[in-house]
Structures are given as C-alpha cells and as structure tokens.
Amino acid sequence: MIKSTEYYISLLIKHSRSDIHLLACYILRSKSIYEYIPLIVDIMIKHDSDAIYELLKLKAKNMKCRIILYFYLKTQLLKTNINQILKCYYLLIEINNISYYYNYKSNSNYYKHRFVNNRMIIKHLNLRSKNIKNMLLSFVKHILPVSEITNRIDFLTSPYTNKKTTIKNNQYLNNSLMFYNKLIGICGRLNDVPKYLQNRFLVVQLELININLNNKDYYDLLTGDKIVYIHSNTCKCMCSRDNNPYLLNLVTKKSNIKSNITYKNNLTKQEIKKLNSMFDHFEVIKTFNDIGDINGIRLNMIEVMEELLVRNIINSYFSNEMILKNNINEKVIINEDTSYERLDKVNLNNKELETLLNNNFELDENFYEERMQWHINNYDSVYNPESNLKFPSQLDQLKSIIPKEFNISSYIVKNGSVMKEEYTAFRIITQVMNIFKENRLPIYLKNYKIFIISEDCGLVENIVNTKSISKIKSQYGSLMKYFDESYSDLNKAKNNFLYSLVGYSLIQYLLLLKDRHNNNLLIDEFGHIIHVDFGFILGKYPGIYGVEVAPFKFSSEYLNIINIHEFKILFTEGFKCLVKNKELIPEVSERLVLNDLSVEDFVDQLISKSVGNYLTIFYDQLQYFQNNYYY
C-alpha cells in the first residue's frame, strides 16, 4: 500500500535518527510538499536534520516552493537561538544563489566530441561567462539539421542558455517577493485611516501598485500563473474589530498563453510623479499633531488622487466594472424587529431539545448500518458536487468581465494575526480530510490555502461563492429560508450541509477551536458550512475569559436542516476513523483518548453538551451587540 505524504512527515516528527530522515526525505522528493513547508522547516530546526535541508534545497527549484520557503525562513531568523537559525540562514543563501540551480562547473575541463569523420577537442570552456564560442555553436545548431552533432552542441551551449534563464528566474522571484511585501504593507497603513475612508484608500493604494507593475512577471501563489494586474474595483476592506484585513482579487493568466492584453496605464509620467508625491504627503501628514482636521485634509487628498486615477479605474478593457462593484458590495437593509421575531421561532425550549436528543440517540442497529451504507454510496458526490444556486455566483460575475484566457485568484490579506496558528489549523484540517478520503467516508472539509509572509502577516485563500451565516440571517431571517429560496435541489444542499457540519464539528473538537460567531461560518454555493479564521486554537480564546465551553458549535437551528440521527451516525464513524489513524495527527492525538468509554458513549456526551448549548447562544448574543454579527 502506498503511504501518504502525511505518513512520511509524521516519521520525521517522531524520529530524530538520520537513517529514517534520509529514507523519508528520499520518498518525499517525488511528492508535492509545498503545503507542508513551514512544518518541515520546524522539524529541520528541531532535529538539526541535514536530510531535510537537502530536501528543501531540492524543492526550492520550484518557484512556488521557493517563495513560500523564502518567506518562512525569514520569520525563523527572528529567533534568538543562533544554533536554531543557522540552517535557515544557510538555506536562504542557497535559495538566492543563482549558480545552485543549474550546477555550473567552475573548473576547467576537456570535452571530447567524436563526429562522423572527425575528432575535435575544445579546451577550457569558461562555463560562467557569455562565451563567444558558445554563441557561435548555438548559431551553427540553428542552421544544421537535427542530428547527433546538434545534440552535442546543445550540451556545449546549455550553460550560456541556462545562465540567461537563471537571471530571469531570479528577477521573477525578486519581483514576486517585492509584490507580496507591498500588499502586506497596505494593512498597516489602513490602521491609520478612518473606517469611512478605508475602502477608497485601499483602491488608491492598489492602483498605485498596478501602475508600478510595469508589465513585469509576478508569480501567483494559488495557481502558479502570472499576475496581470490587481482588479482593484472588487477589492474591499473586511469587517474586523482589531485588524484591517482586505479582500484582494488578482487577474492572472497561464504563462504559456500568449496575450497582448495588459493593464492599461492611462497616466502620464508627470501624473504618476504627482500621485507618488501626494501619497508620501498623505503618509507624513498624520504625524502633525497641531493640525486641526487631519482626516478632512486626508479626505481631500484621497479625492484628488481618485480624480487622477479615475481614467485607470474606469477606462480599462472592462466595460461594466462599476456595475459589478455595486452588485458585489450591495448592502441589504432589514427591519431589526424581523431578526428578533426570527429568534423566537427557531430556538427550541429545553424540554423539546432534551426529548429530541434522547429519542434520537437510541439508534437501531439495522437503521444505523442502512443509513451509513447509503451515505457511503453517495461518497463520490461529496467532493465533486455541482452548484445548484438559483442565481449567478460572485465568481461567475467576475469572470464575465475579464478576457476568457484570464483567471481570478482571490485572497484575504491579513495583518496582526498569528499566522502560525492559522497554518497549524490548515495543516491538521488537510491531514484529517485526507484520512477521510482514504477511508472513503462521506465527511466534507475545505482546506483553503494559507501563505505565511511574516510572523503576523500572510495571505489566506478567499473561499469564493460563499456568504457568512451572519449575512444570511440579516437578509433571510433563518438558514432554512435561505436554503429554500437559494438552492434548486434542496435535498442535495441539505446533504452537503450535513457532511460538512460533521467534518467541522470534529475539527472544532480536535483543535479546541473558539471564536465561532456567525461571521466566521460560511455557506457555499453547494450548501456546505465552512469555518474560517483559526486564530484561537489549542486552548486559546478571545478576551480574558473563555465563554465557549461546548465541544463544538451546534445551533438548534441546524435541526431544521438536518436529522440529528444522521449527524450522530456520521460523527461516530468519523471519530472511529480518526482514533484508528491518530498517529497521523500527533499534535491532537490526546483528544482521541476515550478514558475507558466506548466510542458511542463518548460521542453521545459530546453531542449532548453541544446541541443548543447556553453559553454558545450567549457568545452569539455578545457578538451581536458588540460587532452586529447576526445569530
């Protein structure tokens, strides 16, 4: 049986023996590991592993791995223990060393080549320079027919060709690193701007980056495509009390697709110079305390910059951008009385809830097996669902206004968050998801990508075509009403909700995941519930006191969509599967110790403590009054 990537990484975690590391790293050479690079770097530091060092050096030939590795190694250089950061320092040097990637030979060698009726010896080829002999041989190759001679000429000219390719690759890397650092820097500047100005300031900032792209090559971490430019009209600041994350949409294209369409800069050099000067003044003016209305002055400056940029924002090759912006950023105003009326309808009283749980937990064995088999037979549709929304998705709207050969990559740019914890959650979710897939269990999880740029900054893949439950409740009043009005095949949407609710309930229990208000819970185009924002895991909680004590969040409203019977069946099977494979998730394996209880009894306790939990309801109410997140 072929072992998974997680299995060999777990060997690296458990063992410090060099022979085991050599074997595991040899096998990992042929596997995709970019999602695990931060973990592998941590293991390398912990065990001082030379085998892992060589593995990472090899994988750095890939541009995506190279960028991710570069940023994470830089975060490790902040550590105070010099012995721990030495390998990171040397590896950073290796990544930036052009000669490493193409194995240049500096020593002088003789190269003997036998031709059909001739022998020749070419001595002392300097493979590091743009040798005139190499250039002449390259010319000869292009005028000769393909033969053994041209193959030999290829060998001689490859160092010259490779050097040009290497220089281009290094420029590609440096451009991309600078690009992502600029995106992260915007978050910090948004902190100094009043809320009502932030979206306008963000568009100006992103357009300034667009102008300075100068049609250079930039690497998109999500798709591996080349970034054409930032679609600033659909970017916006996200709702957050402390930090200022923002939504970023990039227009990308495959590197092998030729297209003359580029970002159109309609500004003159003088106007660009004026813009950059005004932006510098915008940053400096906040330091003057003796000026009365600083925000008013900054508003005027933003308006002037917007006037300069308006031709770039509107007169690009998109014709209906402003219409789309209005569609995506639409605000729905509802009657507040409706939301309070809705709460009385969906919440069950204590006796009804207790009766429901007691009745459903007494499962008939035949029914259990029959329903479990039905869900297993439905496995193929779990990770390959078809959208059955009655209205066009946001992504479809975006794609309709860009050229067909282009794509959209969407991120949340975050600053001020502990990205290491977000990444830990992502990695464990990925491992658990792969365990379920290998065992063909119909349990759904979404492992959206996380890219660490620095210790407290990073990029998170935006899950497109989703709405937060908070927004759904504000517009529709209840989840059930949303499902009824939004999905053409209601049963499929309900099943998808069930499969994902089971998956994320298990994840909440394993990670001790907190801060589960309805703005951190999304519903996608298929009906899945998806959790986001994993800043509070493994015992951490927001505030000075942990209110959320339930093993997982299970609103009594969910019982209007799913059957608790079906939930328990799938939750039990998922829990059993994780217990059998707990060696693959060592960080949370202690959460799978049952203390002499059977799995069934243990699961019963977890569900009983979670469904309609009072403190969960209290936390939702608290978030409503503090941040206006609907519940």
N, C-alpha and C positions, 0 to 999 in steps of 0.2 A: 504493500500500500504506500502511495506517495504521501510523504509528510508535508504539512503546510508550512508556510513561511513562519507563522506564529510558533510552531513547534521548535524550529531551529533557533529562533530568537529566545525562546524560553530556556533552551540549553545554555545559551550564552549568559543568561541571567543567573541560572542556578550554579554553574560550574566556573571555576577560575583556571582549570587545567588548560595548558596551551594546546595539547593534542586535540581536545574537544573543540576548542575555539578554531583550530585550523580546519578540522573536518566540517564544522557548521558553516564557517565562512566560505569554504570551498563550494559548498552546495548553494549558499546564498548568492554567490556570484551570478548564477543564472536566473535569479528571481528578482522581481520588482520590489525594492525596499524603500522607495522614496518616502512612503508614508511613515516609516519607522526610523527615519534618520535621527531625530532627536533622542529616541530611546537607545539606539545603537551607540551614539556618541556618549551617552551617560554610562553605558556598560563598558565602553572602552576606557573611560576615565576611572571607573570603579575598579576594574581588574587590570588596568595598565596593559591592555591587550594589543600586541603587535599585529596579530592576525586581523583584528577588526580595523586597525589603522590601514593595513594594506587593502582590505575590502573597500573601505570608504574612499581611499585614493583611486581605486579602480572605478568605482561607481561615479566618481566625480567627473568622468569623461562625458556623462550625460548632463545636458545643460540644466534640466530641472533639478536633478540631484545636486548639481554644483551650486546653484543659487540657494537652495534650502540649506545645504551643508554650510555654506559660507555664512549665512545669517546666524545660524545656530551656534557655530563655533565662536563667532564674535561675542555672543551672550556669555559663553563659558569663560572668556578671557577676563571677565569682571570678578571672577573668584579670587580669593586671597591666597589660597594654597598653590604655591608655584609648581609643586610636583604634579598637581592635577591638571594644570593648564598647559604644560609643556607640549604634550602630544597635540592638543588643539592648536597651539601656536605653530608647530611644525607642519601640521596638516593644512593650515591656512596658507602657509608659504608654498606648499606643494600645489595647492589649487591655483595660485596666482602665477606659478612658474610655467611659462609657455612651453619650454623645452620638454617638460614632463609628458605632455600628451602625445607627442609624436616621436619620442625616443631618438632624439638627434644623437649622432655619434661624432664626438669632437676629435677623436684620434684619427690620424692619417692611416688609410688602408689602401691596399691594392685591390682593384676589381678586375677580374679577368673575364672576358666575354668571348666565346667562340662563335664566329659567324660561319656561314656556309663554306666559303673558300678562304677564310682569312682569320687571323688572330690579332687582337689588339689589346693593349694594356693601358688603362687610364690610371695614372698615379695621382695620389694626394688630392683627391677631390675635397674641397672645403665645404662640408655639408651645411655649415651655418650661414653661409653668405649667398647672396644672389649671384651665383657663379655664371660667367658668360658661357662656359661650356654647357652647363645645364640648359640655358636658354636656347643655344643652338641645337642641342639634341632634341629639345621639345619641338622646335620648328621642323626638324627633319622628320619627327614622328608624324606630324600632321600631313606631310606630303607623300609619305610612304604608305603602301597598302598594309593592312593588318597582318602581322607575321610574328615570328619569334623575335625578329630584330626589334620591332616596336615594343614588344613586351619587355625586352631588356632595357630599352631606352626609358620606359616607364619607371623602372627601378632606379635608374640614374637621376631622373628629373623629379622624383617624388619629394625629396627634401625641400626643393625650391617651391614646389606647389603647396606642400604642407605648411611651409612657413607662412605663406600668404593666408592660408585657411586659418591657421592658428591665431594670427594677428586679428583677423576678422572675428573669430570666436571670442577673443579677449575683449574686443570692443563691444561685442554683443553682450557679454557678461557685465562689463562695467556700466554700459548704458542701462541695463535692466536693474542693477543694484541701485543706481542713482535714481531711477524712476520710482522704485518702491519706497525708497527713503523719503522722496518728496511727498508721496501720498500719505505716509505716516505723519510727516511734519504738519500736515494740514490740521489733523486732530488737535494738536497742541494749540495752534493759532485760533481754532474755533472756541477754545475755552475763554478767550479774552473778548469775544464778540457777543453782544446781547442776543438772546434767543430769537427775537423777531428779525434779526439781520443775518442769522447764520446760514440759511439756505441761499440767500443772494450772494453772501461772501463765498460760500462753497463753490458756486458756479463760476464766479470770477477767478478763484484760485485754480480750478480745473482747466479753465480756458487758457490761463497763463501757461500752464504745463503743456497744453496742446500746442500752443504757439511755439514753445521751445523744443518740441519734439524733433523738428527739422527733418522729418521723414527718415529718422534713424531706425534701426531694428531694436525692438524691445520684446522680451520673452514673456508670454502669458503663462503663469504657473498652473492654471487649471487645465488648459487644453494643450499647451505646448505650441500654440500658434503664435504668429507675430501680431503685436498690438498695432493697430492702425491709428486709433486715437480714442480719447475718452468721450463717451456720449454724455456730455455734461447736463443736458436738459432733463435727463431722467435720474440724475443723482440727487440725493437729498439727505439731510441730517436725520438721524434716527432718534426715537424717543428714549432718552436716558436721563436719569436724575443727576448722576455724578460726572460721567464722562461724555464725550461727544463723538460717538461712532457715526459713520455715514455710509450710505449706500453708494457703491461705485459700479458703473456699467462700462465695460470696455468693448469696443468694436475690434474684432480680431479676424485674421484670415490665415489659411494654411500657407506654410512657407513655399509649397510647390505650386501654388496658384498664382498665375501672373495677372495682375490687375493694375490699370493705370489710375484707378480711383484712390485718392489720398485725401487727407484732411486739408481743406482749403483755408489757407490763411489770407484773409482779405485786408489785412492791415499793412500800412507802410512801415518802414524802419523807424521813422520818427514817431509814429503812433505807438509802436511796440516799446520804444525807449521811454515814451511818456507814461505808458502803463506800468512799466517796471519801476519807474521813479515814484509814481503815485503809490504803488504798493509798498515801497520802502517807507514812504512818509506815513502810510496807514499803520505800519507796524511801530514806528517810532513815536507817533503822537500819543499813544496810550501811556507813555512814561511821564508826560507833562501833567502834574497834579494841579497846577494853578489855572488850567483852562476849565472854564465852567462846564459847557455842554460838549464833552468829548464824543459821546455817542451820536449827537446831532452832526458834528463835523465829520465823523466817520461815515455816517449815512450819506452825506453829500458826496464824499469821496467815492463810495461804492456806486452811487448813481452816475458819477462821471465815468468811472471805469466800465460800467454797464453800457453806457452810450457808445464808448469806443469799441466795445466787444460785440455790440448788437449785430453787426454785419456777419461776424463769425458764427454767432449763435444761431441766427435765422437763415442766412444765405449760404448754407452748406448744401450738399446734394440731397438733403432730406427736405421734403416739401411740407410735411404735416407734423413737425416735431411739437409745436406748441399745443396742437390738439391732443397729441398723445400725453404731453405733460399734464394737461388738465385732467385727462382720464385717469392717469395713474395716481395723481396726487389728490384725487377727489376727496372731499370731506363730507361725510353724511351726518346731518344733524338730526337727532331723535328727541322725542319727548322723554324727559327724565322719569316721569311718572310711569311710563311703559316699562322701564327696566326694573323698577321696584315691584310693579304688578307681576312681572315675569318671575321674580324670586319666589313668590308665594305659590306659584303653580308647579315649579319643577322640584322643589325640595320636599322630600318625604319626611313625615314625622318619625319620631323614634320607634314607635311600635310597629309601623308599617315596614320600616327598614329592617328591624330585628326579625320580624316574621319572614320577610323575603329572604334574608340571608340564611336563616335556619332551614327553611324549606328547600332551598336550592343546594345546600351543602350536603344533603343526604342523596348522593348520586347512585343511581342504579348502575351496576357493573356493565350490563349489556348496553345501556344507553351511552355510557362513557366510551366504550370501545367503538360503538357505531358512529358517534359524532366525531371522535378522533380520527377514524378512518376516512370520514367524509372530508375533513379539513386537510388530511394528508393528500388525498386525491386532488384537492384543489391547490396543491403546492405550486404548480407551475405558473399560476396566475399571481402568486404573492409578490414576486419581484419583477414581474412583467405585466403590470396592469395597463389597462387602456383608460385614457381620460374620458370621463363621461359628463364633464361640466356642460351646462346648458348655454354658457356664454363664453366668448373668446378669453383665453388666458392672457396674463400680462406679457409673457414671453412671446406669444404669437403677435401681440400688438407691436412689440419692439422689433421683431424680425420682419414685420411687414413694411417697415420704413427704412431698412438698410438693404444694400445690394445682396442678391441671392448668394453670392460666393462668400459673404461675410458671416460671422457668428457673433454672439453676445456672450461675454463672460461677466458674471455678476459676483461682487464681493461685498462684505461688510468690513470696513476698515476700522479697527479698534485701537484705542489708546487708553492706558491707565488700568488695563485688566491684567491679571496674572495669566499670561498665555500658556505657561507650563501646565496649569491645571486644566485649561481648555483642551490642550493637546492630550493630556493623560486620559481625559474622558473620551475624546475621539478615538484614541487607540484601543481602549477597553471595549467601546461600542463596536469597533471594527472586528476585534477578536471574537466577541460574543456573536455578532452577526455571522461571521464565518463558521463558527461552531454550529449554529442553527442551519446554515446552508448545507454543510457537510452531512448533517443528520436528516436533511430534508424535512425540517419542522416548519410548518406554516406560521412563522412568527416574523414580523417585519421590523427592521431598524434602518435608519438612514444615517450613513456615516459621512456627513459632509466634511469637506477638507478644511484643515487649519494650517496656516503657514506662519511660523514664528519669525518675526523680523528683529525684535529685541525682547528683552525680558518682560516688558509690559506693553508691547505693541505687536500687532500682527494683522493678518488678513484671514477672514473666515469666509468660506464659500456661502454665498447667499442662496437659500433654497427658494427657487423661483416658483411662481404659480401657487402661492400659499397666502392664507390670511390668518392672523392671530385670532385666538378664541375671544380675546377682549374686543377686537374689532367686529367679529361676527355677532357677539352678544349685543354690542351697541347698535348694530344695524337690524338684526333679525329678532332679537329678544331671547332666542333659545337656539341651542345647537340643532335640535330636531327640526325646527322650522327651516333652518339653513339647509340641512340635508334634503328636506322635502322639495325646496324651491331651486336647489342648485344642481342636483345630480339626476340625470335621466334614468340611470339604473340604480335605484335606491338600495337594493339588496347588496349589490357589489360594493357600494360605498360603505354600507354598514359592516360588511365582512372585512374590508380594508381597515376600518376604524378598529375593529376587534383585534385583528392581527397586530396592528401597531401599538394598541393600548397594552396588550400583553407584553410586547417587547420592551416598551419604555417603562412599564411597571417593574419588570425585572431589573432593568438598568438603574432605576431610582433606588431600588433596594440594595443593589450591589455597591453603588457609588455613594450611598447616603446623600443623594442629590437634593439640594434645597433651593429656595427662591423660585418655587414653582407657581408663580402667579400666571394669569391667563395671557399676559403679553409675551411670555416665554413658551407658550404652547401654540403650535401652528396646525392648521388643517390644510392639506394639499389638494391638488386637483383630483386625486383618486379617492379621497376620504380618509387618508392616513392622518393620525395625530403624530406630530413630530415635536420633540423637545429641543430647545436651543438655549444657549447661554449656560455654560457649565463652570461658572466661576466659584461655586460653593459646593465642593465635594469632599468626601472622606472626612467628615466631622466639622467642616467649616460651614458657617451660616451667616446671613446678613444681620447686621445690628449687634446688640450686646446680649441678646437672649434668643435662643433658638425656639421659635414657636412651632415649626413644622416637625412634629414628632411621629407622624404616621409613616409606615414603611414606604408607602408611595401614595401619590395623589390619585384619588378615585372619587370624583364628584358624583353625587347621587343622580345628577342629570344624565350621566353616561348610561344609566339603566334604561333610559328612554330609547337608546340606540342599540344597545347590545343586550344579550342574555347573560346574567351572572353565571349561569350554568356553563355556558360555552367558555366564558372567561376562565373559570376555575380549571376546566379540562386542559386548556392550552397552557395556562400558567403552570400547572403541575408538571406537564410534560417538559416544558421549557426548563423548569427548575431541576428536574431529574437529569436532563441532558447536561446542564451546567455542572452539577455535582460530579458527574462521570468525567467531565473534561476540565476540572478545576485547575489541573497542573498547567493549563494553557493561559490562565489568568491569575498568576501568583499574587498580584497586588491585592486582589479581593477574595482570595480563596477562603479566608477565615469567615467570610459572610455566608459560606456554603456549608458550614459545620452545623449539624442539626441537634446536637446535645441529646442523643438517645430518643428523639422523636422521629416518627415516620415522616416521610415527605408530605403525605396527605395532611397529617395533623399540623405540621409546621406551616404549610400553605394556608390551611384554614385560619390559623391565627393571624397570618399576615393580611389576608383579605378582610377579616373581621375588624382588624384595627384600622384599615384604610378606608373602606367604603363609607362615605358621608362623615368622615372624621370632623369633630367640632373645631379642633384647632386649625385644620386645613381651611375650613369655612371662615374662621376668624382671620387667618392670614390673607385670604382673598378680600375680605371686607376692609382690612387695614390698607391693602394696596389700592383699593378703590378710592378711599378717602385721601390717601397720600398722593397717588400718581394718576388717579382716574382710570385705572385698569378695571374693566368691567368683569363681573363674575356671575 
